[in-house]
Amino acid sequence: MINIIAPNIKNGGGLELLLYLIEHIKVSYPNIRCVVYLDSSVQMLESDNNIEVVHINSSFKKIKLFSKKIDNALYFGNLPPLVKAKNSIVYFHNLYLLMPFEKLIKTSIKFFIKYFLQQVYIRFFIKNVNMVACQNDDIKEKFIKKYSFKNVQLLPFFRLCDRNLLEKNEKKYDFCYVSLAHPHKNHQRLLEACEILVKENISFTMALTIEDGHDDLVEKIKDINLKNVVTIVNLGKLPKEEVCKLYAQSKCLVFPSTEETFGLGLVEAVNMDLDVIASNLDYVYQSIEPSLVFDPSSSLDISLKMKEYLEGNIQKSSVKIENKIDDLIKILIKENKNV
């Protein structure tokens, strides 16, 4: 029996990874009973076969859960338990919990209080787990330095799209960028790059997945489209199946993010035969070999690389990282042989 403690996961890349992990355990490890603790808002998962789902519907119950001694547990929401247990792991995938104090204090009061308190919590209680797992070397080094916790291992995992979609879809977009519009995702610079290309009368199509609540970006997209040079389509937040379809309909992923714990979209896109032009940052090279790179702080450089891509004659991208989902599961069940 293993336990996955994830009541802090509600959306985004964390939820995508969690759903994939649970599905993999269900299909590939049918003899292992897995109890999953989720926030009550996550209703797409139900108990089935070897998976038992327990929904947590209050902050008090979450505190009670973290106060309980649970062996063979994966704490999937970055935070360790309040008590020590045997064979326990924190899976860490939140950049804000590595943010230096001097940078954190410059953010909003709400943001500062939330992440400062969580950082303090981790400092106090991280020794209650045996190991921390993360997705790339940069995060590993930063975590060790910030929290003085040595046993940090690289255990990245990811779900890939069905390549059969490539035969069922025609290419509609020159570029796509699959990402929610968090500040570090750098949509503003990308749209500024598009404006530069419009002024040069360079036409292309691009699909974005900006969620509701970002009216400034949506208005900027409308203004760019009014010039009748390029076409930018905002598809909104997409489920996994539609994301995979979008990859099949696109030629190139443009990825201007300034920070990532992994960069799942990079690996997904290359697996679907897309070229990738991305930020010239370490997290990119730890996952893939991109076709082109740019300075993510420079709208001009992003535009130049997009223009270079449209002109052709670039190298294909390739994946460099290994999926270690089975290694993670085997650590939890303390097995060295296939189950």
Buried (B, 14 or more C-beta within 10 A) or exposed (E): EBBBBBBBBBEBBBBBBBBBBBEBBBEEBEEBBBBBBBBEEBEEBEEEEBBBBBBBEEEEBBEEBBEBEBEBBBBBBBBBBBEEBEBBBBBBBBBBBBBEEEEBEEBEEEEBEBBBEBBEBBEEBBEBBBBBBBBBEBBBEBBBEBBEBEEBBBBBBBBBBEEEBBEEBEEBBBBBBBBBBBEEBBBBBBBBBBBBBBEEEBEBBBBBBBBEEBEEBBEBBEEBBEEEBBBBBBBEBBEBEBBBBBBBBBBBBBBBBBBBBBBBBBBBBBBBEBBBBBBBBEBBBBBBBBBBBBBBEBBEBBBBBBBBBBEEEBEEBEBBBEBBBBBBBBBBBEEEEEE
